[in-house]
Amino acid sequence: MAEVKQAARPLSPHLQIYRWSWTMAMSIAHRVTGSALYLGTVLIAAWLVAAASGPAAYDTAQWVAGSILGRLVLFGYSFALLHHMVGGLRHFVWDMGHGYDPQTRMNLAKYSVAVSGGLTILVWIVALALR
């Protein structure tokens, strides 16, 4: 029986072949922040359950949220929420058929980090000022 020669096929692409770009990093960040929002939502639900359980449980939840670690978690949650929202707006722009040229795509990805970081800091400044 004659042997069939295998055609030289390219390997399946993976992260070691691709050069990292802003759009790739923001795509991964969008997925990570979306997953982080699940954990943050569980924490908010736990806070609401503590509030409904009575003053002792609520005071404990407030103490945890007011600690340094609690504030870091809340800051990270608010950044994840705003970054995911800005990433969603970036995808919405693409869904409307705009922003596909390479330079605009890169700028949208770069600005999404700056905008979400700026919005997070602004939200915290306003929240602390109103406190």
VENFEN-V717716 format. One record per residue. SS is DSSP state (2 for helix, 1 for strand, 0 for the rest). PSI is psi in whole degrees, -180 to 180 (NA if undefined). OMEGA is omega as a letter, one per 30 degrees, with the letter a starting at -180 (999 if undefined). Layout:
# VENFEN-V717716
ss,psi,omega
SS,PSI,OMEGA
SS,PSI,OMEGA
This chain:
# VENFEN-V717716
ss,psi,omega
0,138,a
0,141,l
0,138,l
0,126,l
0,134,l
0,131,l
0,145,l
0,108,a
0,148,l
0,151,l
0,155,l
0,133,a
0,146,l
0,-180,a
0,-23,l
0,-16,l
0,-41,a
0,147,l
0,132,a
0,138,l
0,167,l
2,-41,a
2,-36,l
2,-46,a
2,-40,a
2,-30,l
2,-44,l
2,-42,l
2,-36,l
2,-41,l
2,-41,a
2,-44,l
2,-35,l
2,-41,l
2,-39,l
2,-29,l
2,-28,l
2,-47,l
2,-42,l
2,-37,l
2,-35,l
2,-40,l
2,-39,l
2,-41,l
2,-39,l
2,-38,l
2,-42,l
2,-39,l
2,-40,l
2,-40,l
2,-35,l
2,-17,a
2,-17,l
0,172,a
2,-37,a
2,-47,l
2,-39,a
2,-41,l
2,-39,l
2,-45,l
2,-40,l
2,-37,l
2,-44,l
2,-46,a
2,-29,a
2,-10,l
0,168,a
2,-45,l
2,-42,l
2,-41,l
2,-36,l
2,-41,l
2,-43,l
2,-39,l
2,-44,l
2,-39,l
2,-43,a
2,-37,l
2,-43,l
2,-42,l
2,-48,a
2,-37,l
2,-40,l
2,-38,l
2,-46,l
2,-39,l
2,-37,l
2,-38,l
2,-36,l
2,-43,l
2,-35,l
2,-40,l
2,-43,l
2,-39,l
2,-28,l
0,-1,l
0,18,a
0,161,l
0,26,a
0,-16,a
0,150,a
2,-42,a
2,-42,l
2,-39,l
2,-45,l
2,-41,l
2,-42,l
2,-40,l
2,-45,l
2,-44,a
2,-25,l
2,-34,l
2,-46,a
2,-43,a
2,-45,a
2,-38,l
2,-44,l
2,-42,l
2,-38,l
2,-46,l
2,-41,l
2,-44,l
2,-42,a
2,-36,l
2,-47,l
2,-44,a
2,-43,l
2,-32,l
2,-36,l
2,-16,a
0,NA,999
